[in-house]
Amino acid sequence: MKYKITLIKSLAGRFKKHIATANSLGLRRIGDETVQPDNEQTRGKIRQISYLIRVEETK
């Protein structure tokens, strides 16, 4: 299983750690999407910036 992650809120004015987490997922601008594998590292990143993103499960 994989996660399709979309950035839905701006990174402006956020904690530097949260901006770095979004960038590590490949999310830089509103509307950017990425597909990531389902593993502990990805789940941790999703938990940290859950208020900025939309997550959908894909195959």
C-alpha positions as CSV (number, residue, x, y, z in Angstrom):
1,M,0.0,0.0,0.0
2,K,1.1,3.6,-0.6
3,Y,0.0,7.0,0.4
4,K,-0.9,9.9,-1.9
5,I,-0.1,13.0,0.0
6,T,-1.2,16.5,-1.1
7,L,-0.1,19.8,0.4
8,I,-3.3,21.8,1.1
9,K,-2.0,24.7,3.3
10,S,0.9,27.1,2.9
11,L,4.2,26.5,4.6
12,A,4.7,30.2,5.2
13,G,5.1,31.0,8.9
14,R,5.3,27.3,10.0
15,F,7.8,25.7,12.3
16,K,11.1,25.1,10.5
17,K,10.9,21.5,11.5
18,H,7.5,21.1,9.8
19,I,8.7,22.9,6.6
20,A,11.7,20.5,6.5
21,T,9.4,17.5,6.9
22,A,7.1,18.7,4.1
23,N,10.2,19.3,1.9
24,S,11.5,15.8,2.6
25,L,8.2,14.4,1.3
26,G,8.7,16.5,-1.9
27,L,6.0,19.0,-1.0
28,R,7.0,22.6,-1.6
29,R,3.9,24.5,-2.9
30,I,0.2,24.2,-2.3
31,G,-1.2,21.6,-4.6
32,D,2.0,19.5,-4.8
33,E,1.3,15.8,-4.6
34,T,3.6,12.8,-3.9
35,V,3.2,9.1,-3.5
36,Q,5.1,7.6,-0.6
37,P,5.4,4.0,0.7
38,D,3.5,2.8,3.8
39,N,6.2,2.6,6.4
40,E,7.0,3.9,9.9
41,Q,9.0,6.9,8.6
42,T,6.3,8.1,6.3
43,R,3.6,7.6,9.0
44,G,5.7,9.7,11.4
45,K,6.1,12.5,8.9
46,I,2.3,12.4,8.1
47,R,1.5,12.6,11.9
48,Q,3.8,15.6,12.3
49,I,2.3,17.8,9.5
50,S,-1.2,16.3,9.4
51,Y,-2.7,19.8,9.7
52,L,-1.0,20.8,6.4
53,I,-1.8,17.8,4.2
54,R,-4.5,15.5,2.8
55,V,-3.7,11.8,2.7
56,E,-5.3,9.1,0.5
57,E,-4.5,5.4,0.5
58,T,-3.6,4.0,-2.9
59,K,-2.4,0.6,-4.2
